[in-house]
């Protein structure tokens, strides 16, 4: 395809890789953890923290209190309010403060509460 469409011959390295792929060469297989020193990837999906986030100390303290009181129970919290008051910024800022409490990773889901691109 390279030669036909672009008049470029594939390099020897590319030809060698192509041959390995066609042979299903085990050298191309992804490495597998074989001992306890390797750990699976930990998801870290939080968006960037808001630079210069200020205020909301009572709300941040309340969220921290929920975590501190939770012991081993699962706590689900919701932040509500009108659009544009910073609910997501508060949640993301707090999540960055609490990452050490969740060593298995942090997931983020954008629920798109208001998105003018979505049909109503």
PyMOL commands that place a pseudoatom at each C-alpha (Angstrom):
pseudoatom trace, name=CA, resn=UNK, resi=1, chain=A, elem=C, hetatm=0, pos=[0.000, 0.000, 0.000]
pseudoatom trace, name=CA, resn=UNK, resi=2, chain=A, elem=C, hetatm=0, pos=[2.860, 2.390, 0.816]
pseudoatom trace, name=CA, resn=UNK, resi=3, chain=A, elem=C, hetatm=0, pos=[4.535, 1.651, -2.496]
pseudoatom trace, name=CA, resn=UNK, resi=4, chain=A, elem=C, hetatm=0, pos=[1.321, 1.864, -4.525]
pseudoatom trace, name=CA, resn=UNK, resi=5, chain=A, elem=C, hetatm=0, pos=[-0.248, 4.967, -2.994]
pseudoatom trace, name=CA, resn=UNK, resi=6, chain=A, elem=C, hetatm=0, pos=[2.748, 6.977, -1.820]
pseudoatom trace, name=CA, resn=UNK, resi=7, chain=A, elem=C, hetatm=0, pos=[5.614, 5.538, -3.882]
pseudoatom trace, name=CA, resn=UNK, resi=8, chain=A, elem=C, hetatm=0, pos=[7.453, 4.805, -0.630]
pseudoatom trace, name=CA, resn=UNK, resi=9, chain=A, elem=C, hetatm=0, pos=[9.068, 1.457, 0.081]
pseudoatom trace, name=CA, resn=UNK, resi=10, chain=A, elem=C, hetatm=0, pos=[8.683, 0.162, 3.648]
pseudoatom trace, name=CA, resn=UNK, resi=11, chain=A, elem=C, hetatm=0, pos=[11.886, 0.086, 5.661]
pseudoatom trace, name=CA, resn=UNK, resi=12, chain=A, elem=C, hetatm=0, pos=[13.507, -3.231, 6.586]
pseudoatom trace, name=CA, resn=UNK, resi=13, chain=A, elem=C, hetatm=0, pos=[12.346, -2.709, 10.187]
pseudoatom trace, name=CA, resn=UNK, resi=14, chain=A, elem=C, hetatm=0, pos=[8.749, -2.255, 9.070]
pseudoatom trace, name=CA, resn=UNK, resi=15, chain=A, elem=C, hetatm=0, pos=[8.916, -5.352, 6.849]
pseudoatom trace, name=CA, resn=UNK, resi=16, chain=A, elem=C, hetatm=0, pos=[10.331, -7.346, 9.757]
pseudoatom trace, name=CA, resn=UNK, resi=17, chain=A, elem=C, hetatm=0, pos=[7.566, -6.136, 12.077]
pseudoatom trace, name=CA, resn=UNK, resi=18, chain=A, elem=C, hetatm=0, pos=[4.935, -6.984, 9.462]
pseudoatom trace, name=CA, resn=UNK, resi=19, chain=A, elem=C, hetatm=0, pos=[6.307, -10.519, 9.169]
pseudoatom trace, name=CA, resn=UNK, resi=20, chain=A, elem=C, hetatm=0, pos=[6.248, -10.932, 12.988]
pseudoatom trace, name=CA, resn=UNK, resi=21, chain=A, elem=C, hetatm=0, pos=[2.640, -9.767, 13.112]
pseudoatom trace, name=CA, resn=UNK, resi=22, chain=A, elem=C, hetatm=0, pos=[1.621, -12.224, 10.388]
pseudoatom trace, name=CA, resn=UNK, resi=23, chain=A, elem=C, hetatm=0, pos=[3.385, -15.065, 12.263]
pseudoatom trace, name=CA, resn=UNK, resi=24, chain=A, elem=C, hetatm=0, pos=[1.817, -14.019, 15.574]
pseudoatom trace, name=CA, resn=UNK, resi=25, chain=A, elem=C, hetatm=0, pos=[5.326, -13.876, 16.989]
pseudoatom trace, name=CA, resn=UNK, resi=26, chain=A, elem=C, hetatm=0, pos=[5.306, -14.307, 20.800]
pseudoatom trace, name=CA, resn=UNK, resi=27, chain=A, elem=C, hetatm=0, pos=[7.986, -11.613, 21.044]
pseudoatom trace, name=CA, resn=UNK, resi=28, chain=A, elem=C, hetatm=0, pos=[5.239, -9.061, 20.314]
pseudoatom trace, name=CA, resn=UNK, resi=29, chain=A, elem=C, hetatm=0, pos=[3.027, -10.185, 23.199]
pseudoatom trace, name=CA, resn=UNK, resi=30, chain=A, elem=C, hetatm=0, pos=[2.530, -7.738, 26.058]
pseudoatom trace, name=CA, resn=UNK, resi=31, chain=A, elem=C, hetatm=0, pos=[4.512, -8.617, 29.175]
pseudoatom trace, name=CA, resn=UNK, resi=32, chain=A, elem=C, hetatm=0, pos=[2.560, -10.244, 31.983]
pseudoatom trace, name=CA, resn=UNK, resi=33, chain=A, elem=C, hetatm=0, pos=[3.261, -9.579, 35.650]
pseudoatom trace, name=CA, resn=UNK, resi=34, chain=A, elem=C, hetatm=0, pos=[5.097, -12.605, 36.986]
pseudoatom trace, name=CA, resn=UNK, resi=35, chain=A, elem=C, hetatm=0, pos=[5.880, -11.503, 40.504]
pseudoatom trace, name=CA, resn=UNK, resi=36, chain=A, elem=C, hetatm=0, pos=[4.458, -9.368, 43.316]
pseudoatom trace, name=CA, resn=UNK, resi=37, chain=A, elem=C, hetatm=0, pos=[6.640, -6.359, 42.462]
pseudoatom trace, name=CA, resn=UNK, resi=38, chain=A, elem=C, hetatm=0, pos=[4.458, -5.398, 39.499]
pseudoatom trace, name=CA, resn=UNK, resi=39, chain=A, elem=C, hetatm=0, pos=[1.062, -3.837, 40.157]
pseudoatom trace, name=CA, resn=UNK, resi=40, chain=A, elem=C, hetatm=0, pos=[-1.884, -3.366, 37.834]
pseudoatom trace, name=CA, resn=UNK, resi=41, chain=A, elem=C, hetatm=0, pos=[-2.550, 0.114, 36.532]
pseudoatom trace, name=CA, resn=UNK, resi=42, chain=A, elem=C, hetatm=0, pos=[-4.533, 2.323, 38.887]
pseudoatom trace, name=CA, resn=UNK, resi=43, chain=A, elem=C, hetatm=0, pos=[-7.147, 4.553, 37.223]
pseudoatom trace, name=CA, resn=UNK, resi=44, chain=A, elem=C, hetatm=0, pos=[-6.647, 8.254, 37.846]
pseudoatom trace, name=CA, resn=UNK, resi=45, chain=A, elem=C, hetatm=0, pos=[-9.377, 9.939, 35.819]
pseudoatom trace, name=CA, resn=UNK, resi=46, chain=A, elem=C, hetatm=0, pos=[-9.917, 13.153, 37.740]
pseudoatom trace, name=CA, resn=UNK, resi=47, chain=A, elem=C, hetatm=0, pos=[-9.953, 16.300, 35.622]
pseudoatom trace, name=CA, resn=UNK, resi=48, chain=A, elem=C, hetatm=0, pos=[-7.390, 18.945, 36.534]
pseudoatom trace, name=CA, resn=UNK, resi=49, chain=A, elem=C, hetatm=0, pos=[-8.095, 20.785, 39.749]
pseudoatom trace, name=CA, resn=UNK, resi=50, chain=A, elem=C, hetatm=0, pos=[-9.383, 24.334, 39.388]
pseudoatom trace, name=CA, resn=UNK, resi=51, chain=A, elem=C, hetatm=0, pos=[-6.389, 26.678, 39.670]
pseudoatom trace, name=CA, resn=UNK, resi=52, chain=A, elem=C, hetatm=0, pos=[-6.854, 29.233, 42.413]
pseudoatom trace, name=CA, resn=UNK, resi=53, chain=A, elem=C, hetatm=0, pos=[-9.861, 27.477, 43.955]
pseudoatom trace, name=CA, resn=UNK, resi=54, chain=A, elem=C, hetatm=0, pos=[-10.904, 29.521, 46.998]
pseudoatom trace, name=CA, resn=UNK, resi=55, chain=A, elem=C, hetatm=0, pos=[-13.728, 29.501, 49.486]
pseudoatom trace, name=CA, resn=UNK, resi=56, chain=A, elem=C, hetatm=0, pos=[-16.191, 26.706, 50.108]
pseudoatom trace, name=CA, resn=UNK, resi=57, chain=A, elem=C, hetatm=0, pos=[-14.362, 25.770, 53.314]
pseudoatom trace, name=CA, resn=UNK, resi=58, chain=A, elem=C, hetatm=0, pos=[-17.582, 24.748, 55.142]
pseudoatom trace, name=CA, resn=UNK, resi=59, chain=A, elem=C, hetatm=0, pos=[-18.605, 22.513, 52.236]
pseudoatom trace, name=CA, resn=UNK, resi=60, chain=A, elem=C, hetatm=0, pos=[-15.111, 20.999, 51.974]
pseudoatom trace, name=CA, resn=UNK, resi=61, chain=A, elem=C, hetatm=0, pos=[-15.118, 20.327, 55.729]
pseudoatom trace, name=CA, resn=UNK, resi=62, chain=A, elem=C, hetatm=0, pos=[-18.534, 18.675, 55.467]
pseudoatom trace, name=CA, resn=UNK, resi=63, chain=A, elem=C, hetatm=0, pos=[-17.353, 16.404, 52.637]
pseudoatom trace, name=CA, resn=UNK, resi=64, chain=A, elem=C, hetatm=0, pos=[-14.239, 15.507, 54.646]
pseudoatom trace, name=CA, resn=UNK, resi=65, chain=A, elem=C, hetatm=0, pos=[-16.466, 14.752, 57.629]
pseudoatom trace, name=CA, resn=UNK, resi=66, chain=A, elem=C, hetatm=0, pos=[-18.466, 12.297, 55.532]
pseudoatom trace, name=CA, resn=UNK, resi=67, chain=A, elem=C, hetatm=0, pos=[-15.248, 10.441, 54.734]
pseudoatom trace, name=CA, resn=UNK, resi=68, chain=A, elem=C, hetatm=0, pos=[-13.966, 10.543, 58.296]
pseudoatom trace, name=CA, resn=UNK, resi=69, chain=A, elem=C, hetatm=0, pos=[-17.268, 9.213, 59.677]
pseudoatom trace, name=CA, resn=UNK, resi=70, chain=A, elem=C, hetatm=0, pos=[-17.586, 6.483, 57.082]
pseudoatom trace, name=CA, resn=UNK, resi=71, chain=A, elem=C, hetatm=0, pos=[-15.180, 3.951, 58.666]
pseudoatom trace, name=CA, resn=UNK, resi=72, chain=A, elem=C, hetatm=0, pos=[-15.677, 1.052, 56.283]
pseudoatom trace, name=CA, resn=UNK, resi=73, chain=A, elem=C, hetatm=0, pos=[-19.142, 1.934, 54.993]
pseudoatom trace, name=CA, resn=UNK, resi=74, chain=A, elem=C, hetatm=0, pos=[-19.692, 3.212, 51.478]
pseudoatom trace, name=CA, resn=UNK, resi=75, chain=A, elem=C, hetatm=0, pos=[-20.839, 6.815, 51.504]
pseudoatom trace, name=CA, resn=UNK, resi=76, chain=A, elem=C, hetatm=0, pos=[-22.528, 8.319, 48.477]
pseudoatom trace, name=CA, resn=UNK, resi=77, chain=A, elem=C, hetatm=0, pos=[-22.856, 12.089, 48.479]
pseudoatom trace, name=CA, resn=UNK, resi=78, chain=A, elem=C, hetatm=0, pos=[-24.593, 14.478, 46.118]
pseudoatom trace, name=CA, resn=UNK, resi=79, chain=A, elem=C, hetatm=0, pos=[-23.933, 18.171, 45.571]
pseudoatom trace, name=CA, resn=UNK, resi=80, chain=A, elem=C, hetatm=0, pos=[-26.897, 20.103, 44.247]
pseudoatom trace, name=CA, resn=UNK, resi=81, chain=A, elem=C, hetatm=0, pos=[-27.620, 23.645, 43.214]
pseudoatom trace, name=CA, resn=UNK, resi=82, chain=A, elem=C, hetatm=0, pos=[-28.412, 25.771, 40.204]
pseudoatom trace, name=CA, resn=UNK, resi=83, chain=A, elem=C, hetatm=0, pos=[-26.268, 25.659, 37.093]
pseudoatom trace, name=CA, resn=UNK, resi=84, chain=A, elem=C, hetatm=0, pos=[-22.981, 27.512, 37.113]
pseudoatom trace, name=CA, resn=UNK, resi=85, chain=A, elem=C, hetatm=0, pos=[-22.402, 27.822, 40.871]
pseudoatom trace, name=CA, resn=UNK, resi=86, chain=A, elem=C, hetatm=0, pos=[-19.360, 25.534, 40.902]
pseudoatom trace, name=CA, resn=UNK, resi=87, chain=A, elem=C, hetatm=0, pos=[-20.697, 22.137, 41.936]
pseudoatom trace, name=CA, resn=UNK, resi=88, chain=A, elem=C, hetatm=0, pos=[-18.298, 20.267, 39.664]
pseudoatom trace, name=CA, resn=UNK, resi=89, chain=A, elem=C, hetatm=0, pos=[-15.375, 22.490, 40.678]
pseudoatom trace, name=CA, resn=UNK, resi=90, chain=A, elem=C, hetatm=0, pos=[-16.099, 21.751, 44.338]
pseudoatom trace, name=CA, resn=UNK, resi=91, chain=A, elem=C, hetatm=0, pos=[-16.382, 18.015, 43.747]
pseudoatom trace, name=CA, resn=UNK, resi=92, chain=A, elem=C, hetatm=0, pos=[-13.198, 17.837, 41.673]
pseudoatom trace, name=CA, resn=UNK, resi=93, chain=A, elem=C, hetatm=0, pos=[-11.270, 20.018, 44.132]
pseudoatom trace, name=CA, resn=UNK, resi=94, chain=A, elem=C, hetatm=0, pos=[-12.319, 17.828, 47.050]
pseudoatom trace, name=CA, resn=UNK, resi=95, chain=A, elem=C, hetatm=0, pos=[-11.544, 14.666, 45.092]
pseudoatom trace, name=CA, resn=UNK, resi=96, chain=A, elem=C, hetatm=0, pos=[-7.980, 15.886, 44.544]
pseudoatom trace, name=CA, resn=UNK, resi=97, chain=A, elem=C, hetatm=0, pos=[-7.668, 16.494, 48.302]
pseudoatom trace, name=CA, resn=UNK, resi=98, chain=A, elem=C, hetatm=0, pos=[-8.912, 12.972, 49.057]
pseudoatom trace, name=CA, resn=UNK, resi=99, chain=A, elem=C, hetatm=0, pos=[-6.973, 10.870, 46.517]
pseudoatom trace, name=CA, resn=UNK, resi=100, chain=A, elem=C, hetatm=0, pos=[-4.842, 9.230, 49.229]
pseudoatom trace, name=CA, resn=UNK, resi=101, chain=A, elem=C, hetatm=0, pos=[-8.050, 7.821, 50.744]
pseudoatom trace, name=CA, resn=UNK, resi=102, chain=A, elem=C, hetatm=0, pos=[-8.686, 5.922, 47.498]
pseudoatom trace, name=CA, resn=UNK, resi=103, chain=A, elem=C, hetatm=0, pos=[-5.459, 4.081, 46.608]
pseudoatom trace, name=CA, resn=UNK, resi=104, chain=A, elem=C, hetatm=0, pos=[-7.324, 1.783, 44.205]
pseudoatom trace, name=CA, resn=UNK, resi=105, chain=A, elem=C, hetatm=0, pos=[-7.934, 4.753, 41.928]
pseudoatom trace, name=CA, resn=UNK, resi=106, chain=A, elem=C, hetatm=0, pos=[-10.311, 7.547, 41.148]
pseudoatom trace, name=CA, resn=UNK, resi=107, chain=A, elem=C, hetatm=0, pos=[-12.970, 7.479, 38.439]
pseudoatom trace, name=CA, resn=UNK, resi=108, chain=A, elem=C, hetatm=0, pos=[-14.725, 10.480, 36.936]
pseudoatom trace, name=CA, resn=UNK, resi=109, chain=A, elem=C, hetatm=0, pos=[-18.033, 10.496, 35.087]
pseudoatom trace, name=CA, resn=UNK, resi=110, chain=A, elem=C, hetatm=0, pos=[-19.261, 13.689, 33.462]
pseudoatom trace, name=CA, resn=UNK, resi=111, chain=A, elem=C, hetatm=0, pos=[-23.045, 13.503, 33.770]
pseudoatom trace, name=CA, resn=UNK, resi=112, chain=A, elem=C, hetatm=0, pos=[-23.473, 16.537, 31.501]
pseudoatom trace, name=CA, resn=UNK, resi=113, chain=A, elem=C, hetatm=0, pos=[-26.284, 18.033, 33.542]
pseudoatom trace, name=CA, resn=UNK, resi=114, chain=A, elem=C, hetatm=0, pos=[-26.411, 20.938, 31.134]
pseudoatom trace, name=CA, resn=UNK, resi=115, chain=A, elem=C, hetatm=0, pos=[-24.897, 20.704, 27.708]
pseudoatom trace, name=CA, resn=UNK, resi=116, chain=A, elem=C, hetatm=0, pos=[-26.327, 22.878, 24.930]
pseudoatom trace, name=CA, resn=UNK, resi=117, chain=A, elem=C, hetatm=0, pos=[-25.068, 20.341, 22.380]
pseudoatom trace, name=CA, resn=UNK, resi=118, chain=A, elem=C, hetatm=0, pos=[-27.381, 17.627, 23.716]
pseudoatom trace, name=CA, resn=UNK, resi=119, chain=A, elem=C, hetatm=0, pos=[-31.006, 17.404, 22.581]
pseudoatom trace, name=CA, resn=UNK, resi=120, chain=A, elem=C, hetatm=0, pos=[-33.663, 18.315, 25.121]
for i in range(1, 120): cmd.bond("trace and resi %d" % i, "trace and resi %d" % (i + 1))
show_as sticks, trace
zoom trace
